[in-house]
Amino acid sequence: MLDTPSALEPEIPTSLSNQHYDLIIVGAGVCGLNALYVATKYLPATARIALIERRDAAAGMWQSTYDYVRLHQPHPMFTVGNMAWDLDQPRQYLARGAEVRDHLQSCLAKLKYKLRLDEFYGHVSDDIEEVASQGGHIVRTNIKPVVGGPAQTLTADRAIYAAGYAISEMQPLECSSDNVISTAPGGLPETLADNPGAPVYVIGGGKTSMDTVMSVMADNGSHQINVINGPGTYFINRNNVFPLGMGRWSSGSLISQSFADLALKFDGTNESELNEYAFHHYGICPTGTPGQSMFGILSEEEGSQIKEGIEEIIPGYLEDVIDTANGPKMIMRDGSRVTVPDGAIFVNCTGCYFHDHPNALDRPCVSRHGRLITITKKDSLHFMTSVAGYFLTHIMFLGKHQSVPLYAIDAEALNKKSRHAYFAADATQIYLNLMLWSRNMPMNVLLNCGLDLDRWFPLPRRAAAALGMLAKSNAHMAHCRASLDKVADVHGVTCRPIC
Ligand SMILES: Cc1cc2nc3c(=O)[nH]c(=O)nc-3n(C[C@H](O)[C@H](O)[C@H](O)COP(=O)(O)OP(=O)(O)OC[C@H]3O[C@@H](n4cnc5c(N)ncnc54)[C@H](O)[C@@H]3O)c2cc1C
């Protein structure tokens, strides 16, 4: 699919201002920082880069996520490029939100001296586009201060719009009752402290919900905990994908092999069976209803702890809490009502990946003339935007982004149509794109990807897995393409090669 037809291309700028850059990056989350890291490998020290970020500092969602959030994966594998953490913790340590924020900001501090970086914090770019100029195609954007004020026009030879998931902070659910407390994870510690002993209703069954249950349990154990579970979520079993000690040599499954297994079992239509299989082989579900997976990771120990800590699991979707003569009642989507005690605390953990946000630019991930790369959930190459930022930037600077037929999915639209199809197609896409990256990138790009979760395992195991994958890659790629093309047909969403 092509972007703007040439007849409608924006007008040609007559001159380039002194605000012309070699590269513009929009978004200073882990996705944009990975793009910046890769750019430093290709651009000379004299190159000018503009980094545009709506927030007042780098680190994206890790700047403002709830205090008790922890990484799903061992901390060394959540990074910028291949940059090491400065944290005196064992390898399996799951870093806290503030530690992740500090790590990302310290990576930026080290990178910014490698070239000439102009940082525009508190600025938004929502009109970035590829335009024709006298010297060929370039990228142009008007950046506006969040607090108001005149816009500035920036142009560049290339740009990466790395809004990623552009996650915003969860807000309390609106509820009609005056006798219960509605809060969000960000406000929970204070709410618990102000209301000792109040029962807690955690809304949602995903990773934020599990973090919340564990956090409430740690808060002197005086709060009864209930979970309102929706369709239910299962998690990837951390004991399997990150086994400890000698288990790294002899047990568990490399993430890439797990995705290969799932991709090869998916035929484009059997997503429900595949989800069941994925849960039984790779999953864990403390709430007992493994409805869907969003690729969150949980250990068996965490799972048992959570199970023990939950008083009641209430199936269904919460619509509102109202006051009645008999006290507050939850109104569920199916019309049923559930009585709750006065003073109960409701915590909104309903997730924020696929909530619409105003800046989700709906455009192909590679622009028509190849000058603008867009990394969002609308035309996504990998559910980990960090990985997409790393590989897409490499492939752009290698000049292969218009010739390697990576598959892109409108993850948001597919998830809305079918959560099972989203999971199955994403697993398939990840495996296919991994094979394409492996065949089209220099070895050092693959070996230096610090985000690669397989790095948990010793090199001989990883090498054996990679060789096995490459030996069968022609047949495996054909299978994955056929399945993904079927997903596009059946669900009518973008799921196609980018070129
Ligand atoms: C609660 C929670 C826990 C998570 N835990 C993990 C985990 O443990 N491991 C993992 O791998 N992933 C995790 N994730 C997934 C998470 O989305 C990624 O880890 C990652 O941090 C997302 O980075 P990003 O750069 O894509 O998006 P963000 O962190 O949202 O960063 C995007 C940045 O771009 C800026 N921006 C967007 N649009 C514009 C614009 N138009 N102009 C200017 N600036 C703009 C935003 O202000 C933002 O700072 C978690 C997500 C959530 C919500």
PDBQT file of the ligand as one rigid body, heavy atoms in Angstrom, charges set to zero:
ROOT
HETATM    1  C1  LIG A 501       1.914  -0.748  32.725  1.00  0.00    +0.000 C 
HETATM    2  C2  LIG A 501       2.786  -1.189  31.622  1.00  0.00    +0.000 A 
HETATM    3  C3  LIG A 501       3.855  -2.043  31.879  1.00  0.00    +0.000 A 
HETATM    4  C4  LIG A 501       4.669  -2.462  30.836  1.00  0.00    +0.000 A 
HETATM    5  N1  LIG A 501       5.702  -3.298  31.118  1.00  0.00    +0.000 NA
HETATM    6  C5  LIG A 501       6.513  -3.708  30.116  1.00  0.00    +0.000 A 
HETATM    7  C6  LIG A 501       7.606  -4.571  30.379  1.00  0.00    +0.000 A 
HETATM    8  O1  LIG A 501       7.823  -4.971  31.496  1.00  0.00    +0.000 OA
HETATM    9  N2  LIG A 501       8.386  -4.957  29.349  1.00  0.00    +0.000 N 
HETATM   10  C7  LIG A 501       8.166  -4.535  28.064  1.00  0.00    +0.000 A 
HETATM   11  O2  LIG A 501       8.924  -4.909  27.172  1.00  0.00    +0.000 OA
HETATM   12  N3  LIG A 501       7.134  -3.724  27.785  1.00  0.00    +0.000 NA
HETATM   13  C8  LIG A 501       6.305  -3.305  28.768  1.00  0.00    +0.000 A 
HETATM   14  N4  LIG A 501       5.252  -2.485  28.497  1.00  0.00    +0.000 N 
HETATM   15  C9  LIG A 501       5.014  -2.107  27.116  1.00  0.00    +0.000 C 
HETATM   16  C10 LIG A 501       5.500  -0.686  26.860  1.00  0.00    +0.000 C 
HETATM   17  O3  LIG A 501       4.557  -0.202  26.030  1.00  0.00    +0.000 OA
HETATM   18  C11 LIG A 501       6.897  -0.670  26.332  1.00  0.00    +0.000 C 
HETATM   19  O4  LIG A 501       7.741  -1.239  27.231  1.00  0.00    +0.000 OA
HETATM   20  C12 LIG A 501       7.502   0.669  26.021  1.00  0.00    +0.000 C 
HETATM   21  O5  LIG A 501       7.976   1.378  27.133  1.00  0.00    +0.000 OA
HETATM   22  C13 LIG A 501       6.661   1.516  25.164  1.00  0.00    +0.000 C 
HETATM   23  O6  LIG A 501       7.552   2.460  24.656  1.00  0.00    +0.000 OA
HETATM   24  P1  LIG A 501       7.189   3.385  23.445  1.00  0.00    +0.000 P 
HETATM   25  O7  LIG A 501       8.400   4.205  23.177  1.00  0.00    +0.000 OA
HETATM   26  O8  LIG A 501       6.608   2.595  22.353  1.00  0.00    +0.000 OA
HETATM   27  O9  LIG A 501       5.968   4.262  23.986  1.00  0.00    +0.000 OA
HETATM   28  P2  LIG A 501       5.935   5.338  25.137  1.00  0.00    +0.000 P 
HETATM   29  O10 LIG A 501       6.684   4.902  26.318  1.00  0.00    +0.000 OA
HETATM   30  O11 LIG A 501       4.504   5.691  25.288  1.00  0.00    +0.000 OA
HETATM   31  O12 LIG A 501       6.760   6.535  24.509  1.00  0.00    +0.000 OA
HETATM   32  C14 LIG A 501       6.311   7.269  23.389  1.00  0.00    +0.000 C 
HETATM   33  C15 LIG A 501       6.702   8.699  23.606  1.00  0.00    +0.000 C 
HETATM   34  O13 LIG A 501       6.388   9.425  22.430  1.00  0.00    +0.000 OA
HETATM   35  C16 LIG A 501       5.825  10.652  22.795  1.00  0.00    +0.000 C 
HETATM   36  N5  LIG A 501       4.959  11.088  21.704  1.00  0.00    +0.000 N 
HETATM   37  C17 LIG A 501       3.972  10.359  21.130  1.00  0.00    +0.000 A 
HETATM   38  N6  LIG A 501       3.393  11.053  20.140  1.00  0.00    +0.000 NA
HETATM   39  C18 LIG A 501       4.047  12.236  20.085  1.00  0.00    +0.000 A 
HETATM   40  C19 LIG A 501       3.926  13.380  19.249  1.00  0.00    +0.000 A 
HETATM   41  N7  LIG A 501       3.018  13.428  18.283  1.00  0.00    +0.000 N 
HETATM   42  N8  LIG A 501       4.753  14.422  19.470  1.00  0.00    +0.000 NA
HETATM   43  C20 LIG A 501       5.687  14.370  20.459  1.00  0.00    +0.000 A 
HETATM   44  N9  LIG A 501       5.851  13.307  21.263  1.00  0.00    +0.000 NA
HETATM   45  C21 LIG A 501       5.054  12.259  21.075  1.00  0.00    +0.000 A 
HETATM   46  C22 LIG A 501       5.051  10.376  24.064  1.00  0.00    +0.000 C 
HETATM   47  O14 LIG A 501       4.890  11.549  24.830  1.00  0.00    +0.000 OA
HETATM   48  C23 LIG A 501       5.933   9.338  24.746  1.00  0.00    +0.000 C 
HETATM   49  O15 LIG A 501       6.828   9.917  25.662  1.00  0.00    +0.000 OA
HETATM   50  C24 LIG A 501       4.424  -2.033  29.517  1.00  0.00    +0.000 A 
HETATM   51  C25 LIG A 501       3.350  -1.179  29.273  1.00  0.00    +0.000 A 
HETATM   52  C26 LIG A 501       2.537  -0.763  30.315  1.00  0.00    +0.000 A 
HETATM   53  C27 LIG A 501       1.409   0.163  30.022  1.00  0.00    +0.000 C 
ENDROOT
TORSDOF 0
